[in-house]
């Protein structure tokens, strides 16, 4: 079984500078920046992060690596079938995995607002947190396994169309199933974020009425975090729609390579103190 990896000259991202930027964004953000954050968290005794947030960082690293497999293989022409097959399978498993991990982080924040924990000492993780940690990887396996099976059944559908990575060109799976799933998950994330903003505003208004002399200054870090994460959600939602419509332009690739990592770093450094404690 042989799989073609030659780049198509009419690709929207076939320009060498765009390819270099795409790869650089993935490596700098997902394979250098996030591992440094993870290492800092692991070695620090004073910095505590919720396991679902750490899990989100890990899924972003896997997401980034999946788009660089062809680069690391050192093959530009006809790649070995297993390399292209593995990359295409991971590429269609990574976005749903990261989307679910992001949704679970937002859900955990919502749960913290709804039922705040006042514990200041680490406790054992409840079963819900353990399920949240496993669920993104289960989604990854389902989508990656499906893409792998389709790739083995139709090897002629796996090729490097955009000059960046091997992908499975299946009208139903790659153009519909994966984008629709990601759009659905991101939509739920945006809805939860709106609920969080409304709930926070009501809490702020109630506090202002009950304690009129209390400071009404809104936390800048909280507002910045909400704005950044909402912007990230809408941008990723738009990118998913562009991929769904097969609109040929280079900017979704650049957003896909940079948006998650940049927003994740800003978002992770602005987490509220309640959410930093293990539940």
N, C-alpha and C positions, 0 to 999 in steps of 0.2 A: 504494500500500500504506500503510495507516494503522494505527498501533499505539496501543492505549489505555494511558494512563499514570495514570489516575485511581486514587487510593488506595482500598482497600477499608476501610470503617469498622470491620469486625470483625477487622481485622488485629491480631495479638498485639503489634505494635510500632507501632501507629497513633498512640499518644499523642505529642504534640508534644515533650515533654521527652525521651522515649526516642529520638525521631528526632534531636533535637539532640545528645544524648549519643553516639549511634552515629556521626554525622558528625564530631563533635568528636574522638572517640577516633581515628578514621581519620586526620584531618588532623594532629592534634598528634603522634601517634606515627609514622605512616607517611609523612607528607609534610612534616614539620618536623624531628622528632627524628632519624629515620634519615638524611635528607640531611645534617644537621649532622655526624653521626658519619662519614658517607662523606667529607665535605669535610675534616674533621679528619684522617682517615686519609690522604687524598690530599695534604694540605699538610704533614704531619708527616714528618720524615726519621727519627725515632726509633721511631715506631710502625709495626710490620709485621704485616700480617694475611694469612692464607692466602687465595688467590683464591676458593676455594669458599665461604669465610665472607663475603667481600665480595659474592659472587654472591647469597648468601642475603639479604643486606640489600637488594640491588637488586630481587629478586623480591618482597620484602615491600612495597617502594615501589610497584611495579606493581600488586600485589594491592590496596593501599590506594586507589590512584587509580581502579581499575576500579569501585569502589563509590561513587565521587563524581562520575561522569560526568554523571548526570542533574542533580545539584546545580549543577555548573559550567555546564551548558547553560542554566540559568535557566528551565527549562520545568517546570510543575507539572501541566498538564492533558493535552492531546493533544500528545505529543512527535513530532518528525519521526521517521519510521520508521528512518532510518539511525542516529540517536542511540541509540534503544532497542535496535536490533539489535546495534550495536557493544558497548554496555554488557553486554547479556546474553551475548554471545559471550565477552567478556573475563572476566566473572564466573565462567563455567564453565571457563575456561582457567587463571585465576589460582590457585585452591586446589590443583589437581594440580601446577602448576608449583612453588609454594612447598613443598608436601609433598615433592616429589622433591629440591628444593634442600636442605631440611633433612636428609633421609635421607643425601644425599651428604656433608654436613658431618659427620654422625655416623660415616659410613663412613670418611671421611678421618681422623678422630680415632682410630678403631679401627685403621686401617692404621698410623698413627703409633705407637700403642702396640705393635703387632705388629712393625713394622720401624722403630724410631726413627731419625731422621736427626740426625746430629751436626754437620751443616754450619752454619757461622755466617755464611756469605755467600750472597747470593741466587744461584740458578742458574736455568737455563732450565726452564720448566714441562715435565714429562713429558707424553706423549700422553694418559695417563689423566686428568690434571688438565684438559687441554683438552676432553676428552670430557665430563667432569663439568660444565664451564662451559656447554657447549652443550645438554646433555641437558634441563635444566629448561625451556628456551625451546622446544625441540622438542616436549615434552609440552604446553606452553601452546598452540602452534600447532595441534596435533592436536585438542585438546579445543575450542579456540576456533573452529576451522574447522568442526568437526562441529556445534557449537551454532549457528554462523552459517548453515550449510546448512539445518538444521532450522528455524531462524527464518524463513528466506526461503521455505521450502516451506509452513510453517504460521504465518503472521504473527499469526493469532488466538491463538496460544499464548504470545505475548510481551506481558506487561503488568506493571504495578506493583502486585502484590498486597499487599505488606507496607508500602507507603508510604515505602520507602527507595530502591529501585532497580528497574530493569526486569530481568526474568528470564524464562527460557524454562520454561514449565510443561509439560514432557513427562514422562509417568509413567516411561518407561524410562530416558531419558537423565539428566534432572535429579534424579530421585528414587532412581535405582539406580546407573547407571554411574559418575557422578562421585563420590557418597559412598562407594561400594564401593571404588573405586580409591584414594581418600584414606585410607580405613580400612586397606586393605591396606598402603599405604606407611607409615602411622603405626605399624602393627603391627610391620613390619620394623625401624622405627626404635627402638621400645621394646625389641625383642629384642636389637638391637645395643647399646643402652644397658645392658641387664642384663649382657651379655657383658663390656662395658667395666668395670662395677662389680666383677664377679667377678674379672676379670683384675687389676684394680688391687689388690683385697684380697689375692690370691695373691702379687703382687709385694711388697706390704707385709709379709705374713707371712714370705715367704722372706728378705727383708732383715732382719727382726727375728731370724730364726734364725741367719743367717750373721754378722750384726753386732749382737750382743746389746746392745752399749754405745751403739749409734747411737740418735738420737732417734726415738721411735715416734709422735711427734705427727703426726696426719694433717693435711694441708694444708687449712685452713678454706676457702680459695677453691675448691679442687678439689671438696670435698664440697658446698659451696653450689651450684657450677655443676651438678653431677650432680643434686642435688635439684631445682633450678629447671627444668632441661631435662626431667627425668622428669615433673615436675608438669605442665609445658607439654604434653608428649606425651600424657599421660593425659587432660588437659582437652580438647585438640583432638580426641582419639579419641572422647571422650564427645559433643562437639558434633557430630561427623560422624554418630554413631549417632542423635542426636536429629533431625538433618535427614533422615536415611535413613528414620526412622519417622514423619516428618511430625508430630511432637509440637509443638503450638502453645503456645509460651511465649517470652518476650522474652529470657531470659538467654543462649541460644546466640548471639544477635546481638551482645550486649554482649561476650561472650567472644571472638567472632570478630573484633570490632573492636579489642579491647585486648590480648588475651592474647599474641598473637605478638610485637607490638612491645615490650611491657613485658619479656617474658622474653628476647627477642632482645638488648635493650640490656644487661640484667644478664648474660646468657650471654656476650656479646661482650667485656665488660670483665673477665671472669674466665677467659679462655682460658689454658691452660697454655703455658709459654714454648716448648715443642717445637713446638706447633701454630702459633705466630706466625711461624715461619720458612718462607719459600717452599720447596717441595720440588722 
